[in-house]
């Protein structure tokens, strides 16, 4: 699908794991890798602070009811 961050839209593929909780509810997670550069996400460099990788995992937890 497509993901929009700060008015920039890029294609992103998510791996989805879902579980049927009941006849009317599912829950799960969707995980995808996002390039900071593709979305123009700049992280300031601060001495003695851990760096953020160029490619980061976006993990979305969800619950869907019908």
PDB file with SEQRES, HELIX, SHEET and CRYST1 records, atoms N, CA, C and O in Angstrom:
SEQRES   1 A   66  UNK UNK UNK UNK UNK UNK UNK UNK UNK UNK UNK UNK UNK          
SEQRES   2 A   66  UNK UNK UNK UNK UNK UNK UNK UNK UNK UNK UNK UNK UNK          
SEQRES   3 A   66  UNK UNK UNK UNK UNK UNK UNK UNK UNK UNK UNK UNK UNK          
SEQRES   4 A   66  UNK UNK UNK UNK UNK UNK UNK UNK UNK UNK UNK UNK UNK          
SEQRES   5 A   66  UNK UNK UNK UNK UNK UNK UNK UNK UNK UNK UNK UNK UNK          
SEQRES   6 A   66  UNK                                                          
HELIX    1 AA1 UNK A   37  UNK A   39  5                                   3    
SHEET    1 AA1 2 UNK A   2  UNK A   5  0                                        
SHEET    2 AA1 2 UNK A   8  UNK A  11 -1                                        
SHEET    1 AA2 3 UNK A  15  UNK A  22  0                                        
SHEET    2 AA2 3 UNK A  25  UNK A  35 -1                                        
SHEET    3 AA2 3 UNK A  55  UNK A  65 -1                                        
CRYST1    1.000    1.000    1.000  90.00  90.00  90.00 P 1           1          
ATOM      1  N   UNK A   1       0.828  -1.178   0.000  1.00  0.00           N  
ATOM      2  CA  UNK A   1       0.000   0.000   0.000  1.00  0.00           C  
ATOM      3  C   UNK A   1       0.875   1.245   0.000  1.00  0.00           C  
ATOM      4  O   UNK A   1       2.083   1.185  -0.230  1.00  0.00           O  
ATOM      5  N   UNK A   2       0.240   2.349   0.260  1.00  0.00           N  
ATOM      6  CA  UNK A   2       0.942   3.629   0.313  1.00  0.00           C  
ATOM      7  C   UNK A   2       0.838   4.220   1.713  1.00  0.00           C  
ATOM      8  O   UNK A   2      -0.186   4.088   2.384  1.00  0.00           O  
ATOM      9  N   UNK A   3       1.907   4.870   2.137  1.00  0.00           N  
ATOM     10  CA  UNK A   3       1.969   5.515   3.441  1.00  0.00           C  
ATOM     11  C   UNK A   3       2.319   6.974   3.224  1.00  0.00           C  
ATOM     12  O   UNK A   3       3.229   7.294   2.459  1.00  0.00           O  
ATOM     13  N   UNK A   4       1.594   7.862   3.900  1.00  0.00           N  
ATOM     14  CA  UNK A   4       1.874   9.292   3.819  1.00  0.00           C  
ATOM     15  C   UNK A   4       2.369   9.781   5.168  1.00  0.00           C  
ATOM     16  O   UNK A   4       1.709   9.589   6.190  1.00  0.00           O  
ATOM     17  N   UNK A   5       3.536  10.416   5.164  1.00  0.00           N  
ATOM     18  CA  UNK A   5       4.111  11.046   6.355  1.00  0.00           C  
ATOM     19  C   UNK A   5       4.513  12.449   5.954  1.00  0.00           C  
ATOM     20  O   UNK A   5       5.287  12.633   5.014  1.00  0.00           O  
ATOM     21  N   UNK A   6       3.995  13.438   6.658  1.00  0.00           N  
ATOM     22  CA  UNK A   6       4.323  14.843   6.405  1.00  0.00           C  
ATOM     23  C   UNK A   6       4.162  15.204   4.927  1.00  0.00           C  
ATOM     24  O   UNK A   6       5.058  15.795   4.324  1.00  0.00           O  
ATOM     25  N   UNK A   7       3.022  14.849   4.354  1.00  0.00           N  
ATOM     26  CA  UNK A   7       2.654  15.177   2.967  1.00  0.00           C  
ATOM     27  C   UNK A   7       3.511  14.484   1.910  1.00  0.00           C  
ATOM     28  O   UNK A   7       3.479  14.885   0.746  1.00  0.00           O  
ATOM     29  N   UNK A   8       4.265  13.468   2.275  1.00  0.00           N  
ATOM     30  CA  UNK A   8       5.043  12.679   1.315  1.00  0.00           C  
ATOM     31  C   UNK A   8       4.474  11.265   1.312  1.00  0.00           C  
ATOM     32  O   UNK A   8       4.384  10.624   2.360  1.00  0.00           O  
ATOM     33  N   UNK A   9       4.091  10.779   0.131  1.00  0.00           N  
ATOM     34  CA  UNK A   9       3.502   9.449  -0.003  1.00  0.00           C  
ATOM     35  C   UNK A   9       4.487   8.526  -0.713  1.00  0.00           C  
ATOM     36  O   UNK A   9       5.026   8.859  -1.768  1.00  0.00           O  
ATOM     37  N   UNK A  10       4.708   7.361  -0.109  1.00  0.00           N  
ATOM     38  CA  UNK A  10       5.627   6.362  -0.662  1.00  0.00           C  
ATOM     39  C   UNK A  10       4.985   4.979  -0.530  1.00  0.00           C  
ATOM     40  O   UNK A  10       4.175   4.757   0.370  1.00  0.00           O  
ATOM     41  N   UNK A  11       5.342   4.049  -1.419  1.00  0.00           N  
ATOM     42  CA  UNK A  11       4.844   2.675  -1.254  1.00  0.00           C  
ATOM     43  C   UNK A  11       5.555   1.983  -0.090  1.00  0.00           C  
ATOM     44  O   UNK A  11       6.767   2.117   0.079  1.00  0.00           O  
ATOM     45  N   UNK A  12       4.786   1.245   0.707  1.00  0.00           N  
ATOM     46  CA  UNK A  12       5.338   0.487   1.829  1.00  0.00           C  
ATOM     47  C   UNK A  12       4.619  -0.860   1.874  1.00  0.00           C  
ATOM     48  O   UNK A  12       3.399  -0.928   1.724  1.00  0.00           O  
ATOM     49  N   UNK A  13       5.380  -1.922   2.080  1.00  0.00           N  
ATOM     50  CA  UNK A  13       4.795  -3.251   2.227  1.00  0.00           C  
ATOM     51  C   UNK A  13       4.817  -3.628   3.699  1.00  0.00           C  
ATOM     52  O   UNK A  13       5.850  -3.523   4.361  1.00  0.00           O  
ATOM     53  N   UNK A  14       3.670  -4.069   4.208  1.00  0.00           N  
ATOM     54  CA  UNK A  14       3.551  -4.486   5.599  1.00  0.00           C  
ATOM     55  C   UNK A  14       3.326  -5.991   5.675  1.00  0.00           C  
ATOM     56  O   UNK A  14       2.589  -6.560   4.870  1.00  0.00           O  
ATOM     57  N   UNK A  15       3.968  -6.626   6.648  1.00  0.00           N  
ATOM     58  CA  UNK A  15       3.672  -8.018   6.976  1.00  0.00           C  
ATOM     59  C   UNK A  15       2.643  -7.978   8.097  1.00  0.00           C  
ATOM     60  O   UNK A  15       2.873  -7.359   9.136  1.00  0.00           O  
ATOM     61  N   UNK A  16       1.514  -8.635   7.887  1.00  0.00           N  
ATOM     62  CA  UNK A  16       0.417  -8.583   8.852  1.00  0.00           C  
ATOM     63  C   UNK A  16       0.251  -9.946   9.507  1.00  0.00           C  
ATOM     64  O   UNK A  16       0.214 -10.976   8.834  1.00  0.00           O  
ATOM     65  N   UNK A  17       0.153  -9.933  10.837  1.00  0.00           N  
ATOM     66  CA  UNK A  17      -0.165 -11.124  11.615  1.00  0.00           C  
ATOM     67  C   UNK A  17      -1.433 -10.791  12.385  1.00  0.00           C  
ATOM     68  O   UNK A  17      -1.456  -9.856  13.185  1.00  0.00           O  
ATOM     69  N   UNK A  18      -2.501 -11.571  12.137  1.00  0.00           N  
ATOM     70  CA  UNK A  18      -3.784 -11.294  12.779  1.00  0.00           C  
ATOM     71  C   UNK A  18      -4.329 -12.562  13.420  1.00  0.00           C  
ATOM     72  O   UNK A  18      -4.082 -13.675  12.956  1.00  0.00           O  
ATOM     73  N   UNK A  19      -5.077 -12.360  14.497  1.00  0.00           N  
ATOM     74  CA  UNK A  19      -5.693 -13.459  15.227  1.00  0.00           C  
ATOM     75  C   UNK A  19      -7.166 -13.154  15.423  1.00  0.00           C  
ATOM     76  O   UNK A  19      -7.534 -12.041  15.798  1.00  0.00           O  
ATOM     77  N   UNK A  20      -8.012 -14.151  15.167  1.00  0.00           N  
ATOM     78  CA  UNK A  20      -9.440 -13.993  15.445  1.00  0.00           C  
ATOM     79  C   UNK A  20      -9.643 -14.126  16.951  1.00  0.00           C  
ATOM     80  O   UNK A  20      -9.411 -15.187  17.529  1.00  0.00           O  
ATOM     81  N   UNK A  21     -10.079 -13.035  17.576  1.00  0.00           N  
ATOM     82  CA  UNK A  21     -10.325 -13.035  19.016  1.00  0.00           C  
ATOM     83  C   UNK A  21     -11.701 -13.623  19.298  1.00  0.00           C  
ATOM     84  O   UNK A  21     -11.891 -14.350  20.272  1.00  0.00           O  
ATOM     85  N   UNK A  22     -12.658 -13.298  18.431  1.00  0.00           N  
ATOM     86  CA  UNK A  22     -14.027 -13.807  18.538  1.00  0.00           C  
ATOM     87  C   UNK A  22     -14.644 -13.756  17.145  1.00  0.00           C  
ATOM     88  O   UNK A  22     -13.961 -13.437  16.171  1.00  0.00           O  
ATOM     89  N   UNK A  23     -15.935 -14.072  17.049  1.00  0.00           N  
ATOM     90  CA  UNK A  23     -16.621 -14.004  15.751  1.00  0.00           C  
ATOM     91  C   UNK A  23     -16.681 -12.586  15.210  1.00  0.00           C  
ATOM     92  O   UNK A  23     -16.863 -12.387  14.008  1.00  0.00           O  
ATOM     93  N   UNK A  24     -16.530 -11.598  16.085  1.00  0.00           N  
ATOM     94  CA  UNK A  24     -16.687 -10.207  15.649  1.00  0.00           C  
ATOM     95  C   UNK A  24     -15.443  -9.346  15.860  1.00  0.00           C  
ATOM     96  O   UNK A  24     -15.500  -8.127  15.699  1.00  0.00           O  
ATOM     97  N   UNK A  25     -14.311  -9.976  16.221  1.00  0.00           N  
ATOM     98  CA  UNK A  25     -13.113  -9.165  16.489  1.00  0.00           C  
ATOM     99  C   UNK A  25     -11.844  -9.896  16.064  1.00  0.00           C  
ATOM    100  O   UNK A  25     -11.693 -11.097  16.287  1.00  0.00           O  
ATOM    101  N   UNK A  26     -10.927  -9.136  15.442  1.00  0.00           N  
ATOM    102  CA  UNK A  26      -9.578  -9.628  15.179  1.00  0.00           C  
ATOM    103  C   UNK A  26      -8.586  -8.619  15.750  1.00  0.00           C  
ATOM    104  O   UNK A  26      -8.890  -7.432  15.874  1.00  0.00           O  
ATOM    105  N   UNK A  27      -7.412  -9.102  16.091  1.00  0.00           N  
ATOM    106  CA  UNK A  27      -6.354  -8.203  16.552  1.00  0.00           C  
ATOM    107  C   UNK A  27      -5.047  -8.680  15.942  1.00  0.00           C  
ATOM    108  O   UNK A  27      -4.923  -9.829  15.520  1.00  0.00           O  
ATOM    109  N   UNK A  28      -4.082  -7.783  15.905  1.00  0.00           N  
ATOM    110  CA  UNK A  28      -2.801  -8.174  15.348  1.00  0.00           C  
ATOM    111  C   UNK A  28      -1.835  -7.027  15.211  1.00  0.00           C  
ATOM    112  O   UNK A  28      -2.010  -5.961  15.800  1.00  0.00           O  
ATOM    113  N   UNK A  29      -0.803  -7.271  14.413  1.00  0.00           N  
ATOM    114  CA  UNK A  29       0.214  -6.260  14.148  1.00  0.00           C  
ATOM    115  C   UNK A  29       0.524  -6.228  12.657  1.00  0.00           C  
ATOM    116  O   UNK A  29       0.389  -7.226  11.949  1.00  0.00           O  
ATOM    117  N   UNK A  30       0.938  -5.067  12.208  1.00  0.00           N  
ATOM    118  CA  UNK A  30       1.421  -4.878  10.842  1.00  0.00           C  
ATOM    119  C   UNK A  30       2.807  -4.249  10.957  1.00  0.00           C  
ATOM    120  O   UNK A  30       2.970  -3.225  11.619  1.00  0.00           O  
ATOM    121  N   UNK A  31       3.805  -4.857  10.315  1.00  0.00           N  
ATOM    122  CA  UNK A  31       5.182  -4.386  10.414  1.00  0.00           C  
ATOM    123  C   UNK A  31       5.731  -4.098   9.020  1.00  0.00           C  
ATOM    124  O   UNK A  31       5.616  -4.921   8.111  1.00  0.00           O  
ATOM    125  N   UNK A  32       6.324  -2.927   8.869  1.00  0.00           N  
ATOM    126  CA  UNK A  32       6.933  -2.553   7.596  1.00  0.00           C  
ATOM    127  C   UNK A  32       8.197  -1.746   7.823  1.00  0.00           C  
ATOM    128  O   UNK A  32       8.340  -1.087   8.853  1.00  0.00           O  
ATOM    129  N   UNK A  33       9.113  -1.793   6.870  1.00  0.00           N  
ATOM    130  CA  UNK A  33      10.337  -1.001   6.953  1.00  0.00           C  
ATOM    131  C   UNK A  33      10.138   0.308   6.203  1.00  0.00           C  
ATOM    132  O   UNK A  33       9.613   0.331   5.090  1.00  0.00           O  
ATOM    133  N   UNK A  34      10.565   1.393   6.833  1.00  0.00           N  
ATOM    134  CA  UNK A  34      10.385   2.732   6.276  1.00  0.00           C  
ATOM    135  C   UNK A  34      11.747   3.411   6.190  1.00  0.00           C  
ATOM    136  O   UNK A  34      12.516   3.410   7.151  1.00  0.00           O  
ATOM    137  N   UNK A  35      12.032   3.983   5.040  1.00  0.00           N  
ATOM    138  CA  UNK A  35      13.269   4.734   4.845  1.00  0.00           C  
ATOM    139  C   UNK A  35      13.050   6.176   5.305  1.00  0.00           C  
ATOM    140  O   UNK A  35      12.144   6.855   4.822  1.00  0.00           O  
ATOM    141  N   UNK A  36      13.876   6.635   6.234  1.00  0.00           N  
ATOM    142  CA  UNK A  36      13.754   8.034   6.690  1.00  0.00           C  
ATOM    143  C   UNK A  36      13.982   8.995   5.537  1.00  0.00           C  
ATOM    144  O   UNK A  36      13.297  10.013   5.436  1.00  0.00           O  
ATOM    145  N   UNK A  37      14.942   8.685   4.661  1.00  0.00           N  
ATOM    146  CA  UNK A  37      15.257   9.570   3.538  1.00  0.00           C  
ATOM    147  C   UNK A  37      14.072   9.690   2.576  1.00  0.00           C  
ATOM    148  O   UNK A  37      13.798  10.778   2.068  1.00  0.00           O  
ATOM    149  N   UNK A  38      13.376   8.595   2.326  1.00  0.00           N  
ATOM    150  CA  UNK A  38      12.243   8.614   1.391  1.00  0.00           C  
ATOM    151  C   UNK A  38      11.130   9.551   1.858  1.00  0.00           C  
ATOM    152  O   UNK A  38      10.385  10.094   1.042  1.00  0.00           O  
ATOM    153  N   UNK A  39      11.023   9.738   3.177  1.00  0.00           N  
ATOM    154  CA  UNK A  39       9.991  10.612   3.734  1.00  0.00           C  
ATOM    155  C   UNK A  39      10.566  11.940   4.228  1.00  0.00           C  
ATOM    156  O   UNK A  39       9.875  12.707   4.899  1.00  0.00           O  
ATOM    157  N   UNK A  40      11.823  12.207   3.899  1.00  0.00           N  
ATOM    158  CA  UNK A  40      12.496  13.445   4.302  1.00  0.00           C  
ATOM    159  C   UNK A  40      12.453  13.642   5.818  1.00  0.00           C  
ATOM    160  O   UNK A  40      12.222  14.749   6.305  1.00  0.00           O  
ATOM    161  N   UNK A  41      12.678  12.554   6.555  1.00  0.00           N  
ATOM    162  CA  UNK A  41      12.692  12.609   8.019  1.00  0.00           C  
ATOM    163  C   UNK A  41      14.135  12.751   8.479  1.00  0.00           C  
ATOM    164  O   UNK A  41      14.930  11.819   8.356  1.00  0.00           O  
ATOM    165  N   UNK A  42      14.457  13.891   8.994  1.00  0.00           N  
ATOM    166  CA  UNK A  42      15.828  14.161   9.439  1.00  0.00           C  
ATOM    167  C   UNK A  42      15.876  14.145  10.964  1.00  0.00           C  
ATOM    168  O   UNK A  42      15.056  14.775  11.632  1.00  0.00           O  
ATOM    169  N   UNK A  43      16.832  13.430  11.489  1.00  0.00           N  
ATOM    170  CA  UNK A  43      17.031  13.335  12.931  1.00  0.00           C  
ATOM    171  C   UNK A  43      18.264  14.160  13.267  1.00  0.00           C  
ATOM    172  O   UNK A  43      19.338  13.912  12.720  1.00  0.00           O  
ATOM    173  N   UNK A  44      18.126  15.143  14.164  1.00  0.00           N  
ATOM    174  CA  UNK A  44      19.304  15.943  14.525  1.00  0.00           C  
ATOM    175  C   UNK A  44      20.369  15.072  15.192  1.00  0.00           C  
ATOM    176  O   UNK A  44      20.052  14.176  15.974  1.00  0.00           O  
ATOM    177  N   UNK A  45      21.609  15.342  14.876  1.00  0.00           N  
ATOM    178  CA  UNK A  45      22.707  14.627  15.519  1.00  0.00           C  
ATOM    179  C   UNK A  45      23.067  15.348  16.808  1.00  0.00           C  
ATOM    180  O   UNK A  45      23.409  16.531  16.804  1.00  0.00           O  
ATOM    181  N   UNK A  46      22.984  14.615  17.906  1.00  0.00           N  
ATOM    182  CA  UNK A  46      23.275  15.169  19.224  1.00  0.00           C  
ATOM    183  C   UNK A  46      24.384  14.323  19.844  1.00  0.00           C  
ATOM    184  O   UNK A  46      24.267  13.098  19.895  1.00  0.00           O  
ATOM    185  N   UNK A  47      25.460  14.960  20.316  1.00  0.00           N  
ATOM    186  CA  UNK A  47      26.543  14.192  20.932  1.00  0.00           C  
ATOM    187  C   UNK A  47      26.039  13.341  22.097  1.00  0.00           C  
ATOM    188  O   UNK A  47      25.181  13.773  22.867  1.00  0.00           O  
ATOM    189  N   UNK A  48      26.580  12.131  22.217  1.00  0.00           N  
ATOM    190  CA  UNK A  48      26.272  11.205  23.306  1.00  0.00           C  
ATOM    191  C   UNK A  48      24.837  10.692  23.285  1.00  0.00           C  
ATOM    192  O   UNK A  48      24.344  10.196  24.298  1.00  0.00           O  
ATOM    193  N   UNK A  49      24.163  10.804  22.145  1.00  0.00           N  
ATOM    194  CA  UNK A  49      22.811  10.271  22.003  1.00  0.00           C  
ATOM    195  C   UNK A  49      22.848   9.222  20.896  1.00  0.00           C  
ATOM    196  O   UNK A  49      23.516   9.410  19.880  1.00  0.00           O  
ATOM    197  N   UNK A  50      22.134   8.125  21.092  1.00  0.00           N  
ATOM    198  CA  UNK A  50      22.124   7.049  20.100  1.00  0.00           C  
ATOM    199  C   UNK A  50      21.631   7.555  18.751  1.00  0.00           C  
ATOM    200  O   UNK A  50      20.768   8.430  18.680  1.00  0.00           O  
ATOM    201  N   UNK A  51      22.182   7.001  17.695  1.00  0.00           N  
ATOM    202  CA  UNK A  51      21.768   7.363  16.343  1.00  0.00           C  
ATOM    203  C   UNK A  51      20.546   6.558  15.923  1.00  0.00           C  
ATOM    204  O   UNK A  51      20.304   5.466  16.437  1.00  0.00           O  
ATOM    205  N   UNK A  52      19.780   7.103  14.990  1.00  0.00           N  
ATOM    206  CA  UNK A  52      18.626   6.417  14.426  1.00  0.00           C  
ATOM    207  C   UNK A  52      19.037   5.895  13.052  1.00  0.00           C  
ATOM    208  O   UNK A  52      19.575   6.646  12.238  1.00  0.00           O  
ATOM    209  N   UNK A  53      18.789   4.624  12.794  1.00  0.00           N  
ATOM    210  CA  UNK A  53      19.149   4.015  11.512  1.00  0.00           C  
ATOM    211  C   UNK A  53      18.383   4.670  10.367  1.00  0.00           C  
ATOM    212  O   UNK A  53      17.332   5.274  10.584  1.00  0.00           O  
ATOM    213  N   UNK A  54      18.910   4.551   9.150  1.00  0.00           N  
ATOM    214  CA  UNK A  54      18.249   5.089   7.955  1.00  0.00           C  
ATOM    215  C   UNK A  54      16.924   4.380   7.695  1.00  0.00           C  
ATOM    216  O   UNK A  54      15.940   5.011   7.309  1.00  0.00           O  
ATOM    217  N   UNK A  55      16.906   3.074   7.907  1.00  0.00           N  
ATOM    218  CA  UNK A  55      15.682   2.305   7.707  1.00  0.00           C  
ATOM    219  C   UNK A  55      15.162   1.880   9.074  1.00  0.00           C  
ATOM    220  O   UNK A  55      15.876   1.242   9.848  1.00  0.00           O  
ATOM    221  N   UNK A  56      13.919   2.235   9.365  1.00  0.00           N  
ATOM    222  CA  UNK A  56      13.341   1.935  10.674  1.00  0.00           C  
ATOM    223  C   UNK A  56      12.095   1.068  10.495  1.00  0.00           C  
ATOM    224  O   UNK A  56      11.432   1.117   9.459  1.00  0.00           O  
ATOM    225  N   UNK A  57      11.793   0.281  11.516  1.00  0.00           N  
ATOM    226  CA  UNK A  57      10.596  -0.565  11.493  1.00  0.00           C  
ATOM    227  C   UNK A  57       9.413   0.231  12.028  1.00  0.00           C  
ATOM    228  O   UNK A  57       9.487   0.851  13.089  1.00  0.00           O  
ATOM    229  N   UNK A  58       8.331   0.200  11.277  1.00  0.00           N  
ATOM    230  CA  UNK A  58       7.074   0.806  11.705  1.00  0.00           C  
ATOM    231  C   UNK A  58       6.166  -0.347  12.095  1.00  0.00           C  
ATOM    232  O   UNK A  58       5.817  -1.176  11.254  1.00  0.00           O  
ATOM    233  N   UNK A  59       5.779  -0.406  13.369  1.00  0.00           N  
ATOM    234  CA  UNK A  59       4.955  -1.500  13.882  1.00  0.00           C  
ATOM    235  C   UNK A  59       3.630  -0.925  14.352  1.00  0.00           C  
ATOM    236  O   UNK A  59       3.587  -0.056  15.222  1.00  0.00           O  
ATOM    237  N   UNK A  60       2.545  -1.423  13.761  1.00  0.00           N  
ATOM    238  CA  UNK A  60       1.207  -0.939  14.080  1.00  0.00           C  
ATOM    239  C   UNK A  60       0.428  -2.082  14.726  1.00  0.00           C  
ATOM    240  O   UNK A  60       0.283  -3.153  14.135  1.00  0.00           O  
ATOM    241  N   UNK A  61      -0.072  -1.852  15.942  1.00  0.00           N  
ATOM    242  CA  UNK A  61      -0.959  -2.813  16.601  1.00  0.00           C  
ATOM    243  C   UNK A  61      -2.390  -2.390  16.321  1.00  0.00           C  
ATOM    244  O   UNK A  61      -2.704  -1.200  16.341  1.00  0.00           O  
ATOM    245  N   UNK A  62      -3.264  -3.364  16.058  1.00  0.00           N  
ATOM    246  CA  UNK A  62      -4.643  -3.009  15.733  1.00  0.00           C  
ATOM    247  C   UNK A  62      -5.637  -3.998  16.322  1.00  0.00           C  
ATOM    248  O   UNK A  62      -5.314  -5.149  16.615  1.00  0.00           O  
ATOM    249  N   UNK A  63      -6.869  -3.498  16.484  1.00  0.00           N  
ATOM    250  CA  UNK A  63      -8.030  -4.303  16.850  1.00  0.00           C  
ATOM    251  C   UNK A  63      -9.144  -3.876  15.915  1.00  0.00           C  
ATOM    252  O   UNK A  63      -9.419  -2.683  15.782  1.00  0.00           O  
ATOM    253  N   UNK A  64      -9.789  -4.838  15.264  1.00  0.00           N  
ATOM    254  CA  UNK A  64     -10.891  -4.536  14.346  1.00  0.00           C  
ATOM    255  C   UNK A  64     -12.147  -5.259  14.817  1.00  0.00           C  
ATOM    256  O   UNK A  64     -12.128  -6.461  15.081  1.00  0.00           O  
ATOM    257  N   UNK A  65     -13.237  -4.503  14.917  1.00  0.00           N  
ATOM    258  CA  UNK A  65     -14.528  -5.052  15.327  1.00  0.00           C  
ATOM    259  C   UNK A  65     -15.515  -4.960  14.178  1.00  0.00           C  
ATOM    260  O   UNK A  65     -15.481  -4.014  13.391  1.00  0.00           O  
ATOM    261  N   UNK A  66     -16.394  -5.947  14.086  1.00  0.00           N  
ATOM    262  CA  UNK A  66     -17.434  -5.872  13.052  1.00  0.00           C  
ATOM    263  C   UNK A  66     -18.799  -5.700  13.677  1.00  0.00           C  
ATOM    264  O   UNK A  66     -19.799  -5.618  12.964  1.00  0.00           O  
TER     265      UNK A  66                                                      
END                                                                             
